[in-house]
Amino acid sequence: MKNILLSIIIAFITVSCSTDWNFVNTGLAKEHFDGTMYEYFKSNRYDWDSLRVMVEHAGLVDLFNGSEAITLFGPTNISIRKWMNNNGYESIQGLDKEMIKTKILDCVFEGKLLRDEIPEGDFKNQERIGGKEYTAKSGKTIWIYRYRLSDGAELHAGAAILYLQGNVSTDVASSNIQPTNGVVHSLSYNYIFGSL
C-alpha cells in the first residue's frame, strides 16, 4: 500500500511541476514542398486556409499557382482572424476584393528571397542599420533585415531571424519554405493582417 501511495505522490508531483511556458508548438516546417504555393496553402489548412480563401476571393490564384518565382511573407489564419475580429468582419467573401488584393500583394515580392540572402541589420534608437528595402508587388516599400541572436557565448552567432518594417514591425516565425514557384516565410502569430 505504501508503494502505491508513494507512486501516486511521485506521479502527481511530476505532472504538476511541468509547464509549457506559454509555448505554442507549431511543429517543424519542411523546407521543400512538391507543389505550387497555392497547393501548399491547401495542404496546411491550420495555418493557411484563410489566406487561401482570400487569394481566391481577390482573384490571385494564378499568381500563387503560376510559374513566376515569388516570395511571400505570409500572414497565417491567426493574423487574419485578429484583423477580421478587430474590424467587425464576419466573412471573407463580403470583403472588398481590391482591398484584399492590395493587402495580400503588400506581402508578395518578385523572385526568391531566401533567409540567408537578406542582408543582416538591426533597428536601434529608431535608426535602421543594414538590411535592405524591397518593393512589394503592391508597390509598397518594406525594409527587411536578418538579425542573428546570441548563441549564449558569442553575440550574433546564433539563430537568424527575419524582421520586416513597414507601417509596423514584425518578425518571421518560420522561414525558407520552398514550394516549386517560390519561397514562403510565415509571419509570427502576433502580426495582424494588412498592417505592413
C-alpha positions as a LaTeX table, in Angstrom:
\begin{tabular}{lrrr}
\hline
Residue & $x$ (\AA) & $y$ (\AA) & $z$ (\AA) \\
\hline
Met1 & 0.00 & 0.00 & 0.00 \\
Lys2 & 2.87 & 2.35 & 0.84 \\
Asn3 & 4.44 & 1.71 & $-2.58$ \\
Ile4 & 1.18 & 2.54 & $-4.38$ \\
Leu5 & 0.71 & 5.73 & $-2.36$ \\
Leu6 & 4.35 & 6.74 & $-2.93$ \\
Ser7 & 3.97 & 6.09 & $-6.71$ \\
Ile8 & 0.82 & 8.25 & $-6.86$ \\
Ile9 & 2.51 & 11.10 & $-4.98$ \\
Ile10 & 5.59 & 10.99 & $-7.26$ \\
Ala11 & 3.38 & 10.91 & $-10.38$ \\
Phe12 & 1.32 & 13.86 & $-9.08$ \\
Ile13 & 4.44 & 15.91 & $-8.31$ \\
Thr14 & 5.97 & 15.14 & $-11.70$ \\
Val15 & 2.84 & 16.14 & $-13.62$ \\
Ser16 & 2.04 & 19.21 & $-11.54$ \\
Cys17 & 5.55 & 20.63 & $-11.88$ \\
Ser18 & 5.62 & 20.57 & $-15.66$ \\
Thr19 & 4.81 & 23.70 & $-17.62$ \\
Asp20 & 4.54 & 24.65 & $-21.25$ \\
Trp21 & 5.83 & 28.20 & $-20.58$ \\
Asn22 & 3.12 & 29.52 & $-22.93$ \\
Phe23 & 4.93 & 27.86 & $-25.83$ \\
Val24 & 2.88 & 27.25 & $-28.96$ \\
Asn25 & 4.34 & 24.26 & $-30.75$ \\
Thr26 & 3.53 & 24.80 & $-34.40$ \\
Gly27 & 5.67 & 21.86 & $-35.48$ \\
Leu28 & 8.54 & 21.82 & $-37.90$ \\
Ala29 & 8.13 & 23.14 & $-41.41$ \\
Lys30 & 9.50 & 21.06 & $-44.25$ \\
Glu31 & 11.88 & 23.14 & $-46.33$ \\
His32 & 10.68 & 21.88 & $-49.73$ \\
Phe33 & 7.08 & 21.34 & $-50.84$ \\
Asp34 & 6.38 & 19.44 & $-54.05$ \\
Gly35 & 3.71 & 21.73 & $-55.43$ \\
Thr36 & 2.90 & 25.39 & $-56.01$ \\
Met37 & 2.41 & 27.95 & $-53.28$ \\
Tyr38 & $-1.36$ & 27.74 & $-53.74$ \\
Glu39 & $-1.19$ & 23.95 & $-53.34$ \\
Tyr40 & 0.90 & 24.49 & $-50.21$ \\
Phe41 & $-1.89$ & 26.66 & $-48.73$ \\
Lys42 & $-4.40$ & 23.91 & $-49.49$ \\
Ser43 & $-2.17$ & 21.28 & $-47.83$ \\
Asn44 & $-1.97$ & 23.11 & $-44.50$ \\
Arg45 & $-5.43$ & 24.33 & $-43.54$ \\
Tyr46 & $-4.42$ & 25.05 & $-39.93$ \\
Asp47 & $-2.14$ & 27.94 & $-40.90$ \\
Trp48 & $-3.14$ & 28.93 & $-44.43$ \\
Asp49 & $-6.85$ & 28.31 & $-45.05$ \\
Ser50 & $-7.94$ & 31.94 & $-44.55$ \\
Leu51 & $-5.18$ & 33.22 & $-46.83$ \\
Arg52 & $-6.17$ & 30.64 & $-49.47$ \\
Val53 & $-9.79$ & 31.86 & $-49.35$ \\
Met54 & $-8.60$ & 35.49 & $-49.61$ \\
Val55 & $-6.37$ & 34.62 & $-52.58$ \\
Glu56 & $-9.35$ & 33.05 & $-54.34$ \\
His57 & $-11.66$ & 35.97 & $-53.44$ \\
Ala58 & $-9.15$ & 38.56 & $-54.70$ \\
Gly59 & $-8.52$ & 36.71 & $-57.99$ \\
Leu60 & $-4.87$ & 35.95 & $-57.22$ \\
Val61 & $-4.88$ & 32.17 & $-57.70$ \\
Asp62 & $-2.87$ & 32.45 & $-60.94$ \\
Leu63 & $-0.11$ & 34.36 & $-59.14$ \\
Phe64 & 0.25 & 31.74 & $-56.38$ \\
Asn65 & $-0.29$ & 28.81 & $-58.75$ \\
Gly66 & 1.91 & 30.11 & $-61.57$ \\
Ser67 & 5.50 & 29.52 & $-62.60$ \\
Glu68 & 6.82 & 33.01 & $-61.77$ \\
Ala69 & 9.12 & 32.83 & $-58.73$ \\
Ile70 & 7.75 & 34.91 & $-55.86$ \\
Thr71 & 8.39 & 35.34 & $-52.14$ \\
Leu72 & 5.54 & 35.57 & $-49.68$ \\
Phe73 & 5.83 & 36.87 & $-46.15$ \\
Gly74 & 2.62 & 35.10 & $-45.27$ \\
Pro75 & 0.02 & 36.07 & $-42.70$ \\
Thr76 & $-1.39$ & 32.95 & $-41.04$ \\
Asn77 & $-5.00$ & 32.22 & $-40.09$ \\
Ile78 & $-4.46$ & 33.73 & $-36.64$ \\
Ser79 & $-3.26$ & 37.04 & $-38.15$ \\
Ile80 & $-6.23$ & 37.19 & $-40.49$ \\
Arg81 & $-8.76$ & 36.29 & $-37.79$ \\
Lys82 & $-7.40$ & 39.00 & $-35.49$ \\
Trp83 & $-7.76$ & 41.56 & $-38.27$ \\
Met84 & $-11.29$ & 40.42 & $-39.10$ \\
Asn85 & $-12.34$ & 40.48 & $-35.42$ \\
Asn86 & $-10.77$ & 43.93 & $-34.86$ \\
Asn87 & $-12.73$ & 45.32 & $-37.84$ \\
Gly88 & $-16.02$ & 43.51 & $-37.26$ \\
Tyr89 & $-15.78$ & 41.44 & $-40.46$ \\
Glu90 & $-17.68$ & 38.17 & $-40.44$ \\
Ser91 & $-16.87$ & 36.70 & $-43.85$ \\
Ile92 & $-14.02$ & 36.96 & $-46.33$ \\
Gln93 & $-16.47$ & 36.74 & $-49.24$ \\
Gly94 & $-18.10$ & 40.01 & $-48.13$ \\
Leu95 & $-14.83$ & 41.97 & $-48.20$ \\
Asp96 & $-13.82$ & 44.40 & $-50.93$ \\
Lys97 & $-11.76$ & 42.41 & $-53.46$ \\
Glu98 & $-9.37$ & 45.25 & $-54.34$ \\
Met99 & $-8.64$ & 45.99 & $-50.66$ \\
Ile100 & $-7.84$ & 42.32 & $-50.03$ \\
Lys101 & $-5.74$ & 42.11 & $-53.20$ \\
Thr102 & $-3.63$ & 45.11 & $-52.14$ \\
Lys103 & $-3.12$ & 43.80 & $-48.60$ \\
Ile104 & $-2.00$ & 40.41 & $-49.93$ \\
Leu105 & 0.32 & 41.99 & $-52.51$ \\
Asp106 & 1.92 & 44.05 & $-49.71$ \\
Cys107 & 3.38 & 40.69 & $-48.59$ \\
Val108 & 4.49 & 39.40 & $-52.03$ \\
Phe109 & 7.87 & 40.12 & $-53.64$ \\
Glu110 & 9.35 & 39.16 & $-57.01$ \\
Gly111 & 11.89 & 36.33 & $-57.10$ \\
Lys112 & 13.09 & 34.02 & $-54.36$ \\
Leu113 & 14.30 & 35.80 & $-51.23$ \\
Leu114 & 15.83 & 33.14 & $-49.01$ \\
Arg115 & 16.56 & 33.99 & $-45.38$ \\
Asp116 & 20.35 & 33.92 & $-45.67$ \\
Glu117 & 20.32 & 36.13 & $-48.80$ \\
Ile118 & 18.68 & 39.01 & $-46.94$ \\
Pro119 & 21.33 & 41.37 & $-45.52$ \\
Glu120 & 21.94 & 41.47 & $-41.78$ \\
Gly121 & 20.73 & 44.52 & $-39.94$ \\
Asp122 & 19.34 & 45.94 & $-36.74$ \\
Phe123 & 16.97 & 48.64 & $-35.52$ \\
Lys124 & 18.46 & 50.68 & $-32.67$ \\
Asn125 & 17.41 & 54.06 & $-31.30$ \\
Gln126 & 14.85 & 54.45 & $-34.10$ \\
Glu127 & 17.65 & 54.03 & $-36.66$ \\
Arg128 & 17.80 & 51.40 & $-39.40$ \\
Ile129 & 21.17 & 49.70 & $-39.67$ \\
Gly130 & 21.91 & 47.44 & $-42.64$ \\
Gly131 & 19.10 & 45.35 & $-44.12$ \\
Lys132 & 17.54 & 46.37 & $-47.40$ \\
Glu133 & 14.39 & 47.97 & $-48.74$ \\
Tyr134 & 12.35 & 45.71 & $-51.01$ \\
Thr135 & 9.38 & 46.73 & $-53.15$ \\
Ala136 & 6.32 & 44.54 & $-52.80$ \\
Lys137 & 4.06 & 43.69 & $-55.74$ \\
Ser138 & 1.62 & 46.31 & $-54.41$ \\
Gly139 & 4.30 & 49.00 & $-54.84$ \\
Lys140 & 4.82 & 49.40 & $-51.09$ \\
Thr141 & 8.41 & 49.55 & $-49.83$ \\
Ile142 & 9.24 & 47.29 & $-46.88$ \\
Trp143 & 12.56 & 47.28 & $-45.04$ \\
Ile144 & 13.68 & 43.71 & $-44.32$ \\
Tyr145 & 16.68 & 42.56 & $-42.35$ \\
Arg146 & 18.19 & 39.41 & $-40.90$ \\
Tyr147 & 19.27 & 39.52 & $-37.27$ \\
Arg148 & 21.41 & 36.87 & $-35.64$ \\
Leu149 & 20.74 & 36.16 & $-31.98$ \\
Ser150 & 23.41 & 35.38 & $-29.42$ \\
Asp151 & 24.26 & 31.70 & $-29.05$ \\
Gly152 & 24.92 & 32.23 & $-25.33$ \\
Ala153 & 28.65 & 32.66 & $-25.73$ \\
Glu154 & 29.03 & 34.90 & $-28.75$ \\
Leu155 & 26.91 & 37.83 & $-29.89$ \\
His156 & 25.31 & 37.43 & $-33.35$ \\
Ala157 & 26.36 & 33.78 & $-33.66$ \\
Gly158 & 23.01 & 32.11 & $-33.01$ \\
Ala159 & 19.81 & 31.60 & $-34.98$ \\
Ala160 & 18.94 & 34.05 & $-37.75$ \\
Ile161 & 15.53 & 35.76 & $-37.61$ \\
Leu162 & 13.96 & 37.90 & $-40.32$ \\
Tyr163 & 12.29 & 41.19 & $-39.42$ \\
Leu164 & 10.08 & 43.38 & $-41.60$ \\
Gln165 & 9.27 & 47.02 & $-41.09$ \\
Gly166 & 6.65 & 48.98 & $-42.97$ \\
Asn167 & 3.84 & 50.69 & $-41.05$ \\
Val168 & 4.58 & 48.22 & $-38.22$ \\
Ser169 & 7.44 & 45.88 & $-37.35$ \\
Thr170 & 7.04 & 42.12 & $-37.27$ \\
Asp171 & 9.18 & 39.02 & $-37.37$ \\
Val172 & 9.15 & 35.74 & $-39.24$ \\
Ala173 & 8.22 & 32.61 & $-37.29$ \\
Ser174 & 9.20 & 30.05 & $-39.94$ \\
Ser175 & 11.35 & 30.75 & $-42.98$ \\
Asn176 & 12.54 & 29.22 & $-46.25$ \\
Ile177 & 9.54 & 27.02 & $-47.01$ \\
Gln178 & 10.02 & 26.40 & $-50.73$ \\
Pro179 & 7.17 & 25.33 & $-52.98$ \\
Thr180 & 8.04 & 24.88 & $-56.66$ \\
Asn181 & 7.31 & 28.53 & $-57.51$ \\
Gly182 & 8.97 & 30.48 & $-54.72$ \\
Val183 & 9.54 & 30.93 & $-51.01$ \\
Val184 & 7.16 & 31.30 & $-48.06$ \\
His185 & 8.21 & 32.98 & $-44.83$ \\
Ser186 & 5.46 & 32.60 & $-42.25$ \\
Leu187 & 4.88 & 35.78 & $-40.24$ \\
Ser188 & 4.58 & 35.41 & $-36.48$ \\
Tyr189 & 1.18 & 34.98 & $-34.85$ \\
Asn190 & 1.38 & 38.47 & $-33.31$ \\
Tyr191 & 1.22 & 40.08 & $-36.77$ \\
Ile192 & $-2.19$ & 41.47 & $-37.72$ \\
Phe193 & $-3.04$ & 41.06 & $-41.40$ \\
Gly194 & $-2.84$ & 44.20 & $-43.52$ \\
Ser195 & $-0.78$ & 46.25 & $-41.08$ \\
Leu196 & 2.51 & 46.23 & $-43.02$ \\
\hline
\end{tabular}
